[in-house]
Amino acid sequence: MTSNDEPFILIVEDNPDDAALIQAAFKKNLARSTTHLVFYGWEAQAYLNRESPYHDWTRYPAPSLIVLDLGLPDITGFEVLEWMAESKWLVRIPVIVFTASEDPEHEQRAYALGVRRYIQKVDDYGALVGAAKQELRPRTETTELTELEG
């Protein structure tokens, strides 16, 4: 359970080793955040649809951020993104794709589907943590920083 001001990150990753590294990186660098891991695209959809066992959103809150692998074994990350695009509220959740794919067409397609960041797993996990921190920063803080820099 998280309080309203604590970021909640839904991680959709089928590789247990990658999932453990992502969770460890977030635990170390985003101490106020909470994560929940699902291994399949259908689980991500069930979570976001509030289907059993995810119907209790005091226990499974709406995500502040989604970290999504594209190469899932059942429903691909692209299929999850296409499904999310059909919902008015799901498209508001920032998504970071964290993938092993080095195909530039995959990156273009992901951005076309509304992804905020596309990071290859060959990059260090610091890039993922940095992107997550930036996406989780409150909008007012982001706006103020942009105004100060501009």
N, C-alpha and C positions, 0 to 999 in steps of 0.2 A: 504494500500500500504506500502511496506517495501523497505528499501534500500538494496543493495546487501550484506552489511555486517551484517544486522540484521537477526537473525535466524527466520525462519517461521515454525511453528509446526502445522501439520494437526492432529486434534483429531477426532477419530472415536469412538464414545461412545453413546449408545442408552439410557442410564440412565441419565436424566437431572440433578439429584443431584450429581452423580459422575462427570458429565461433568463440572458442576459449580465449584466443588471442585478442579478439575484438572486445570481449567482455572485460578482460584484464586491463586493456588499454583504457577503456572507459572508466573502470573502477579507480585506476590510478590517477587519471587526468581530469575526470569529470565526477568528482567525489559526491556532488549533490544529486547526481542523476541515478535513476534506477533503470535496469534493463530487463527485458523479457525476451527469451530466445524461442523461435519456432524454426523447425527444420524444413518445412514444406510450404509451398505456395498455398495449398488448400488450408493449412493452419493459419497463415496470415489472413486469408479471406475470412475464415471462421472468427478469428480474433476481431477483425475490423467490423464484421457483421454482428458481433456480440452473440455469437452462437455458442452453445455448450462446448466446452466448459468455461467459456469466456464471457458469459452473460453478466457477471457481477463486476461492474466497472469500478467499484471501490477497491476491488482486488486486482483487476486488470483494466487500468485507466486508458483513456484515449491517448495514443502516442503523441509526443511533442515532435518526434523525429522517427523516421523509418530508415534502417540500413538494410539494403536489399541486394542479395546476390542474384545475378541473372541466370546462372546455370543450375537451377533447381531441378530435382529429379522428376517432379510430377507436373506442376504448372510452372512454366518458366517465369522468370522475373518480368519479362516483357508482358506476359499474360496478366500478371498481377497488376502491372502499371496500366494496362489497357482497361482492366476491370475497375481500378481506382478512378480512372479518368471519367467513368460513367456516373460517379457520385459527386454531388456538389460539395459535400463536406470532406470527403477523402482527398480531393485534389488540393485542399488547403494544407495538408500535412506535408512538410518537407521530406523529400526522399533523397538519400545518398545511395547511389549504386556503388557497391564494392565488389568487384568482379575480377576473375582471372582473364576475361576476354580482352584481347588486344586488337580486336577488329574495329577499325574506325567507324564502320557503318553501325555497329552496336552502340557506340557512343552517340552518334547523331540521332539514332532512333530513340535512345533513352531520353535525350534532351527534348526531342519532339514530343515525348509523352509526359513532359513536365518535371523531369528529374532536376534537382537543384545542383547536384555534384555527381561527377562520374570519376571514380578513382579505381585504378587498377591495383590488384593485390600485390603486384611486383613492387609497388611503392611501399614505403615504410608505413607502419600504422600511425605514425605521427601525422601524416597527411590526412588520414581519416579522422583522427582526434581533432585536428585543427579545423577541418570542415564542419564537424559536429558542433564544436564550440561556436563557430560563426553562425550556423543555422539555428542554434538554440539561444543565441543572444536576443534579448527582447527587441522588438521592432523599433521602439523609441530610442534605444541605445544605438542601434544600427543607423537610424536616421540622423541622430545627433553626430555620430562619427563621420558620416558622409558629409553633413553640412560643415563640420569643422575642417575636413580635408579639402573640400571644394572651395 
